Amino acid sequence: MAGECLMIEKIISVWSDVSGQDLIEYALMCGFVATAALAIVPGVAPALLAGTGFPVGYQTEKLARITGIFLAVVFLGIIILRRKGEQE
């Protein structure tokens, strides 16, 4: 029983630890910028596809751009939710 309480206290302390908040936020922002570049800058999607071995064509480039837009929105949403959580 005492071991379980110690484990629960450890989990709570790790969960409430905020020492790495800035690093996580910077990583999320880097992910947002990278995926936004994939979606917006011409030439990034075909270069990425060529590097991965996928055949480069109109359809695959379009799919890569749509995926980039989706991921950029996801990263931005996570950043906004984290900021709202910090304010509360």
WOLINPE-V201011 format. One record per residue. N is the residue number from 1. SS is DSSP state (alpha for helix, beta for strand, coil for the rest). PHI is phi in radians with two decimals (none if undefined). OMEGA is omega in radians with two decimals (NA if undefined). Layout:
<<N:SS:PHI:OMEGA> <N:SS:PHI:OMEGA>>
//
This chain:
<<1:coil:none:-3.13> <2:alpha:-1.18:3.10> <3:alpha:-1.15:3.11> <4:alpha:-1.17:3.12> <5:alpha:-1.12:3.12> <6:alpha:-1.12:3.13> <7:alpha:-1.15:3.12> <8:alpha:-1.13:3.09> <9:alpha:-1.09:3.11> <10:alpha:-1.11:3.14> <11:alpha:-1.11:3.13> <12:alpha:-1.11:-3.13> <13:alpha:-1.18:3.10> <14:alpha:-1.19:-3.12> <15:alpha:-1.12:-3.08> <16:alpha:-1.60:3.14> <17:coil:-1.24:-3.10> <18:coil:-2.02:-3.06> <19:coil:-1.19:-3.12> <20:coil:-1.84:-3.08> <21:alpha:-1.02:-3.08> <22:alpha:-1.12:-3.14> <23:alpha:-1.10:3.11> <24:alpha:-1.11:3.14> <25:alpha:-1.13:3.10> <26:alpha:-1.12:3.11> <27:alpha:-1.12:3.09> <28:alpha:-1.12:3.12> <29:alpha:-1.16:3.08> <30:alpha:-1.11:3.08> <31:alpha:-1.10:3.11> <32:alpha:-1.10:-3.12> <33:alpha:-1.10:-3.12> <34:alpha:-1.13:-3.12> <35:alpha:-1.28:3.06> <36:alpha:-1.16:3.09> <37:alpha:-1.10:3.10> <38:alpha:-1.05:-3.08> <39:alpha:-1.42:-2.96> <40:alpha:-1.77:-3.01> <41:coil:-1.33:3.12> <42:coil:-1.18:3.12> <43:coil:1.72:3.14> <44:alpha:-1.27:-3.12> <45:alpha:-1.08:3.11> <46:alpha:-1.10:3.12> <47:alpha:-1.14:3.11> <48:alpha:-1.14:3.13> <49:alpha:-1.13:3.14> <50:alpha:-1.13:3.12> <51:alpha:-1.24:-3.12> <52:alpha:-1.63:3.12> <53:coil:1.65:3.08> <54:coil:-1.26:3.09> <55:coil:-1.18:-3.11> <56:coil:-1.55:3.10> <57:coil:-2.73:-3.10> <58:alpha:-1.06:-3.08> <59:alpha:-1.17:-3.12> <60:alpha:-1.23:3.09> <61:alpha:-1.15:3.11> <62:alpha:-1.09:3.11> <63:alpha:-1.11:3.12> <64:alpha:-1.12:3.12> <65:alpha:-1.17:3.11> <66:alpha:-1.10:3.09> <67:alpha:-1.09:3.10> <68:alpha:-1.08:3.10> <69:alpha:-1.08:-3.13> <70:alpha:-1.05:-3.13> <71:alpha:-1.16:3.10> <72:alpha:-1.10:3.11> <73:alpha:-1.14:3.12> <74:alpha:-1.12:3.11> <75:alpha:-1.05:3.14> <76:alpha:-1.11:3.09> <77:alpha:-1.09:3.12> <78:alpha:-1.12:3.12> <79:alpha:-1.06:-3.13> <80:alpha:-1.12:3.12> <81:alpha:-1.10:3.12> <82:alpha:-1.15:3.12> <83:alpha:-1.14:3.11> <84:alpha:-1.12:3.11> <85:alpha:-1.12:3.12> <86:alpha:-1.23:-3.10> <87:alpha:-1.29:-3.09> <88:coil:-1.40:NA>>
//
